[in-house]
Amino acid sequence: MSTATADSTAAPKAVVLFDGDCAFCQRSVRILKSLDWFRRFAMQNAREESNWPPASEALSLPKMLEEMHLVTPDRRHTYAGFRAFRWMAWRLPLTWPLAPFLYLPGVPWLGDRVYRWIAKNRYSLVPCHDGVCAVPTKK
């Protein structure tokens, strides 16, 4: 089921592409939605390729399953992982005070590593639904 909706009268939104089969990712999206007071983001299951937003950079399912991706409202930029989180921090009122610190020397390096560790281990961080949380095999 797609969580991104198209409304021709609404301002374009940034699209957050996440692993819809991941319980940790689903929980994170629920938190992001609750923080998105100005409704600037549309959440989209990356596994629904037919619903991907247009983007200036090619989107790749294997890459999106490694880390969350964000396509900016103007569709000119795509950010992944920590860089996507940092872009969102400027647009979520509760994270505005944190956003400038995400650019301090060393923070992007550390943020990338922490984000990648979480992404790699996300299936074991949140209990699975009905005991199913296997990482899909690569074809």
C-alpha positions as CSV (number, residue, x, y, z in Angstrom):
1,M,0.0,0.0,0.0
2,S,1.4,3.4,-1.0
3,T,1.7,6.0,1.7
4,A,2.6,8.8,-0.7
5,T,-0.3,10.6,-2.2
6,A,-0.5,12.9,-5.2
7,D,-2.6,16.1,-4.8
8,S,-2.2,18.5,-7.7
9,T,-3.3,21.4,-5.5
10,A,-0.8,20.7,-2.7
11,A,2.8,22.0,-2.7
12,P,5.3,19.3,-3.7
13,K,6.6,17.3,-0.8
14,A,10.0,15.6,-0.2
15,V,9.5,11.8,-0.6
16,V,11.1,9.5,1.9
17,L,11.7,6.1,0.4
18,F,12.0,3.4,3.1
19,D,12.0,-0.4,3.4
20,G,8.3,-1.2,3.9
21,D,9.1,-4.8,4.9
22,C,11.2,-3.6,7.9
23,A,9.5,-3.2,11.3
24,F,12.2,-0.8,12.4
25,C,11.7,1.3,9.3
26,Q,7.9,1.3,9.7
27,R,8.3,2.5,13.3
28,S,10.8,5.2,12.2
29,V,8.3,6.4,9.6
30,R,5.5,6.6,12.2
31,I,7.8,8.8,14.4
32,L,8.8,11.0,11.4
33,K,5.1,11.5,10.5
34,S,4.4,12.6,14.1
35,L,7.2,15.1,13.9
36,D,6.2,16.4,10.4
37,W,3.9,19.1,11.7
38,F,3.9,21.1,8.4
39,R,3.3,18.0,6.3
40,R,6.5,18.5,4.2
41,F,7.1,14.8,3.7
42,A,5.4,11.9,1.8
43,M,6.5,8.5,3.0
44,Q,6.8,5.8,0.3
45,N,7.6,2.1,0.5
46,A,10.7,1.7,-1.7
47,R,9.6,-1.8,-2.6
48,E,6.7,-0.3,-4.6
49,E,8.8,0.6,-7.6
50,S,5.8,1.8,-9.7
51,N,5.2,4.5,-7.1
52,W,8.7,6.0,-7.0
53,P,8.8,9.7,-7.5
54,P,10.5,11.2,-10.5
55,A,14.1,12.1,-9.6
56,S,17.0,13.7,-11.4
57,E,19.2,10.8,-10.2
58,A,18.5,7.2,-11.0
59,L,16.8,5.3,-8.1
60,S,17.9,1.8,-7.3
61,L,16.0,-0.7,-5.2
62,P,19.1,-2.5,-3.8
63,K,20.5,0.9,-2.7
64,M,17.2,2.0,-1.2
65,L,17.1,-1.3,0.8
66,E,20.5,-0.5,2.2
67,E,19.5,2.9,3.4
68,M,16.6,5.3,3.4
69,H,16.5,7.8,0.4
70,L,14.9,11.2,0.2
71,V,13.9,12.9,-3.0
72,T,13.6,16.7,-2.6
73,P,10.3,18.5,-3.5
74,D,11.9,20.0,-6.6
75,R,13.1,16.4,-7.6
76,R,16.5,17.8,-8.3
77,H,18.4,16.1,-5.4
78,T,18.4,12.7,-3.8
79,Y,20.0,12.1,-0.4
80,A,20.6,8.8,1.3
81,G,21.2,7.6,4.9
82,F,22.6,10.2,7.3
83,R,22.6,12.9,4.6
84,A,18.8,12.4,4.2
85,F,18.3,12.5,8.0
86,R,20.3,15.8,8.1
87,W,18.2,17.3,5.3
88,M,15.0,16.3,7.2
89,A,16.4,17.8,10.5
90,W,16.1,21.3,9.0
91,R,12.4,20.8,8.2
92,L,11.1,19.2,11.4
93,P,10.5,21.8,14.1
94,L,11.6,19.6,17.0
95,T,14.9,18.8,15.3
96,W,15.8,22.4,14.2
97,P,18.0,23.0,17.3
98,L,19.9,19.8,16.5
99,A,20.4,20.5,12.7
100,P,23.4,22.8,12.9
101,F,25.3,20.3,15.0
102,L,25.0,17.7,12.3
103,Y,27.6,19.7,10.3
104,L,30.3,20.0,12.9
105,P,33.6,18.4,12.0
106,G,33.5,14.7,12.6
107,V,29.7,14.5,13.0
108,P,29.0,13.6,9.4
109,W,31.7,10.9,9.6
110,L,30.3,9.5,12.8
111,G,26.7,10.0,11.6
112,D,27.3,7.9,8.5
113,R,28.8,5.1,10.5
114,V,26.1,5.0,13.1
115,Y,23.4,5.2,10.4
116,R,25.0,2.4,8.4
117,W,25.3,0.2,11.5
118,I,21.6,0.8,12.3
119,A,20.6,0.1,8.7
120,K,22.6,-3.1,8.5
121,N,21.2,-4.3,11.8
122,R,17.6,-3.0,11.5
123,Y,16.0,-6.4,11.2
124,S,17.2,-7.4,14.7
125,L,16.5,-4.0,16.4
126,V,12.7,-4.3,16.4
127,P,10.7,-7.4,17.0
128,C,9.4,-8.9,13.8
129,H,5.8,-9.4,12.9
130,D,4.8,-13.1,13.3
131,G,8.5,-14.0,13.6
132,V,9.3,-13.0,10.0
133,C,12.0,-10.5,9.5
134,A,14.5,-12.1,7.2
135,V,16.5,-9.8,4.9
136,P,15.5,-10.6,1.3
137,T,18.1,-12.5,-0.7
138,K,19.8,-10.7,-3.5
139,K,19.0,-11.9,-7.0
